[in-house]
Amino acid sequence: MVIVLDNAESILDPQGTDAQEIYAVVEELSRFNNIWICITSRISTTPPGCKHLDIPTLSMDAASDTFYQIYDSDTRSNVINGILEQLDFHPLSITLFATVAHQNKWNTNRLIREWAQRRTSVLQTRHNKSLAATIELSLASPLFQELGPDARGLLEVVAFFPQGVDEKNLDWLFPTIPNRTDAFDTFCVLSLTYRSGGFVTMLAPLRDHLSPKDPKTSPLLCATKEHYFTRISVKINPNDPNFGATRWITSEDINTEHLLDVFTTIDMNSDDVWNACANFMVYLYWHKQRPTILKPKIEGLPDDHRFKPECLFTLSLVFGSVGNHAERKRVLSQALNLWRERGSDHQVAETLMMLSEANRLIGLYKEGIQRGKEALEIYERLGDTGRQADCWIKLAWLFRADEQLDAAEEAAFRAIALLPEQGEQHRVSQSHLVLGGIYRTKGETEKAIHHNEVVIGIASSFNWLNQLFWAHYNLARLFRDQGKFDDAQTHIEHAKSHTADNTYYLGHATEVQAAILYKQRRLEEARSEVLRAVDLYGKLGAATDMENCRKILRDIEEQLDTPVTSGQSGFNCELL
């Protein structure tokens, strides 16, 4: 005998009426060898002895087959497949979506238009079956109601954030809710949420239904926003022992960005929102180097907006961190004009200093030196020795690039002379990094190795991944030049271990890997690596670095005498 308890969430709710008696009956029946009990339920709590199976979402093919069998059409559309993907391949949502379309006799264009306008509210059949009713039934259960008045607000927060809520962060996100951990466990029991990669999240259809339509009217979401803004207001100083604590952004960057994307739209005049936006760029620069969707929001601000120059400046840091130095220079130039209009010497000097570096990285050395000297003059007038040291470091890099090696060496040592023995280790480390580069260019290999090893010694104490990356990267190049390929390979592996998922850094490491293979005459392998580097740089728009790869590729192709076609490589030949 097979007994099926279908949609049994109501009778199996542990807090429901007669729940214990029902559990006892099911448990008793399950003892008979000739009886099989099959239970379907949104609630994951089952009587003892029952084997629990999670029903996964559908595959793309299964979702498409399900939809078109109900919709009754032989003509398939990629746009419809895109909607099925937006529904997270959720079986009930797909069934409802197809049923609504079939009952209303909508053609594909009408169906796409209805979805674009109404989203999950379209999932309502003429037989009064709907996704909303199913969700609300779960919310009406005794198990959910027992959680109290904050439960729905918590679900709204989970629904609002693309990543959901990190379980490690419940204490700082929801400090006023005493039963927060139990609540999130119950959401999973009710199948309203699920756990993925340490986050509690939910399927897209549920998220669309439960996410607050006006975020400003959700008290708990607004409180959560303030907790995010408070955390991101901590100024990053790599010399601070708490520097590592700011790396929380690496797992929360998508949520933070979404929060800012929404509130810069609905609360555009809020200083707190734009201050948080500027801080977020700095966090990305240090800990999660990647492009940001906030770029058009920042550039679209009126020139007289209080936070526009600051947000442009911090946006330039993001561009620089992914190697897009032309864009970096463009937004820095806008910021410089706005700061000059406002008469802010410190911000003018800081922007000039960053412009000097951007010019170096796109090959405009003379202009970069001029900008660096302008910044230095202002900082000397202001008496800011730390920033003077920064200027000398950037001028040292520029002089080296312009082949003024003695001037570069002098600038680097002038930076060190301005710095105290303690408390400025990051700037000291930067000074040694540029000295390593200067001595490599001069051909003084031992000195170059020494200064890069000094950087590793300092940076290791603070776990400065960027400094560690560049020091190992430079040592890999030094040993490659000497023909010590095993040592070069060791350091490039160390460099890769410090990329922290940074695509730009990985592109550099891959480029050096290609150069090491090229020096060893392993040309096919070198070509494969350099094409990988081009792919990585291409994703970021790092044009200057792509040009460097192109030079390596041309050398390899000349010797292989087998030009790469766009079909073979997957890249545009003109781009290569």
Helices and strands as residue ranges (DSSP letters): E 2-5, H 19-29, E 36-39, H 60-71, H 78-86, H 91-104, H 108-118, G 119-122, H 131-139, H 142-145, H 151-160, E 165-166, G 167-169, H 170-173, H 180-189, E 194-196, E 199-201, H 204-210, G 215-217, H 219-232, G 241-248, H 249-266, H 271-287, H 295-299, H 308-321, H 325-342, H 345-361, H 365-382, H 385-401, H 405-418, H 425-442, H 445-462, H 465-481, H 485-497, H 503-519, H 523-540, H 543-560, H 566-569
